[in-house]
Amino acid sequence: MTDQSRASQTPMTLKPDLPGLTRNHRLILKDGSYQMVTQYQILGDRVRFYSSERDDWEEIPASLVDWDATRKWERDHSPAPANETSPAMKEAETLDNEERAERADQLARMPQVAKGLELPDQDGVFVLDTYNGAPELVELSPTDVDLDAKVRHGQPTLNPMAGGRFRLELNGAHAKVHLHVNDPAFFLSLDVPHAADAVEPVLSNPITVKTVSEQSIKDRKYGAHSAQSRFALVHLDERIAMRFLGPVEVASNDAIVGDPNVIPAKVTVMPGGRWLRVTPQSNLLIGEYALVEVLSPTEMNPLVWPFRVDPELGDNPGSLGPILEPSNQE
């Protein structure tokens, strides 16, 4: 008999089970059958085992046992060490991580801004309003006030501080959107890619790089240029069928200044980096306003988002209300 054959037929010592845990083991016999045992001992040329089928101690010659097959069965059916994760547990952990990442991505794309009310999964600018005691999201459409425009990194911007103080005119007597609260919160989409339309990165802004067609620019909705933008709410000067946007300036300390009608806003990047939250630093009065994006001390987004504050007006068409869980009360 070779050394390998002798090694394969050497009786094995069974490791004791963990306290409180009694497992069934198998003694694989050379004729292909097996004995189901809870424990066994090597006594010279015999094997003494406790049969789990007959609940009694029995003995057989050790030469009848296929120790190589018995070792293999024991390896295949032994529990993993406490510090080692089984393949099934590893797979479950991977699935859990993927589900958590998917949930985190969904929360980043559609964060909840009020109970049962989430931002839609799309580009744009939305404002959180309250109507008849219920929160709702209203989409703001931009208005172009392009005047003295110049190109910055391939994208037109306004330079309202270049030519002194002047007024930017908005057509129409009133904004299409009206709010019912004096402390609204604005949400602007940020850095959402449009890979299907361009081979170069596209910022979430009103005018994009030249690789995108003019029609696709016209049909899109955009949010902020970047998370570094600053914002202000401007109380518009209302005239007959016209609204005027006054000058907006940025001081050396990056504070937004201007006439008393310019209300600085606080900007917060929401978790996940998909949305900006913009809130005015003081309450708004009844009247016409525009949300403006200031890019630098000398540059401004050529699009502004006009709205009106008036608690006496009705609801906005197309507003999004909360989706609440049904009550458990019968």
TAZI-V449604 format. One record per backbone hydrogen bond with DSSP energy under -0.5 kcal/mol. CO is the residue of the C=O (numbers start at 1). NH is the residue of the N-H. If there is no record, write none. Layout:
BEGIN
<<CO & NH> <CO & NH>>
END
This chain:
BEGIN
<<2 & 6> <3 & 7> <4 & 8> <5 & 9> <7 & 10> <12 & 14> <18 & 21> <20 & 22> <21 & 23> <25 & 37> <26 & 28> <27 & 29> <27 & 35> <28 & 66> <29 & 32> <33 & 29> <35 & 27> <35 & 37> <36 & 52> <36 & 53> <37 & 25> <39 & 50> <41 & 43> <41 & 48> <42 & 44> <43 & 46> <45 & 62> <45 & 63> <46 & 43> <46 & 48> <47 & 49> <47 & 60> <48 & 41> <49 & 51> <49 & 58> <50 & 38> <50 & 39> <51 & 55> <51 & 56> <56 & 51> <58 & 49> <60 & 47> <61 & 64> <62 & 65> <64 & 30> <65 & 67> <66 & 70> <67 & 71> <68 & 72> <69 & 73> <70 & 74> <71 & 75> <72 & 76> <73 & 77> <74 & 78> <75 & 78> <81 & 84> <86 & 90> <87 & 91> <88 & 92> <89 & 93> <90 & 94> <91 & 95> <92 & 96> <93 & 97> <94 & 98> <95 & 99> <96 & 100> <97 & 101> <98 & 102> <99 & 103> <100 & 104> <101 & 105> <102 & 106> <103 & 107> <104 & 108> <105 & 109> <106 & 110> <111 & 119> <114 & 117> <116 & 118> <116 & 323> <117 & 113> <117 & 114> <120 & 122> <124 & 189> <125 & 140> <126 & 187> <127 & 129> <127 & 138> <128 & 185> <129 & 136> <131 & 134> <134 & 131> <135 & 322> <136 & 129> <137 & 320> <138 & 127> <140 & 125> <143 & 304> <147 & 159> <148 & 159> <150 & 157> <152 & 155> <155 & 152> <157 & 150> <158 & 300> <159 & 162> <161 & 164> <167 & 169> <168 & 245> <170 & 243> <177 & 308> <179 & 310> <182 & 284> <184 & 280> <185 & 128> <186 & 278> <187 & 126> <188 & 276> <189 & 224> <191 & 193> <194 & 197> <194 & 198> <203 & 205> <209 & 212> <213 & 217> <214 & 218> <215 & 219> <216 & 220> <217 & 220> <226 & 229> <230 & 294> <231 & 265> <232 & 234> <232 & 292> <233 & 235> <233 & 263> <234 & 236> <234 & 290> <236 & 238> <237 & 244> <239 & 241> <239 & 242> <241 & 172> <242 & 239> <243 & 170> <244 & 237> <244 & 246> <245 & 168> <247 & 259> <249 & 257> <251 & 254> <255 & 251> <257 & 249> <259 & 262> <261 & 235> <261 & 263> <262 & 264> <263 & 233> <264 & 281> <266 & 279> <268 & 270> <268 & 277> <270 & 273> <274 & 190> <275 & 270> <276 & 188> <276 & 278> <277 & 268> <278 & 186> <279 & 266> <287 & 309> <288 & 236> <289 & 307> <290 & 234> <290 & 292> <291 & 305> <292 & 232> <292 & 294> <293 & 295> <293 & 301> <294 & 230> <296 & 299> <297 & 250> <299 & 295> <299 & 296> <300 & 158> <302 & 145> <304 & 143> <304 & 306> <305 & 291> <307 & 289> <308 & 179> <308 & 310> <309 & 287> <310 & 313> <316 & 319> <319 & 321> <320 & 137> <322 & 324>>
END
